[in-house]
């Protein structure tokens, strides 16, 4: 199963909003800085598929640009479907 990755940049309000939404939903994520030198190839890839601004929230085959609550909710739902929790 894949992990949720939030591609960010420094001083990014939408990045903060995405991370807050995931944290509130108790969805673990990895944060990666798109401005880091080791992310140059990743940034080039995202630009090649039309995603040119941070944040980019990635899970499995889904990549969501910006803070779009309905699409972030979809990522949360996808993650939860892959990580079922026992109901008590």
TAHUBEL-V407676 format. One line per field, one symbol per residue. ss: DSSP state (a for helix, b for strand, c for the rest). A space follows every 10 residues. Layout:
# TAHUBEL-V407676
ss->???
This chain:
# TAHUBEL-V407676
ss->cccbbbbbcc ccaaaaaaaa aaaaccccbb bbbcccaaaa aaaaaaaacc cccccbbbbc cbbbbcccaa aaaaaaaaaa aacccccc
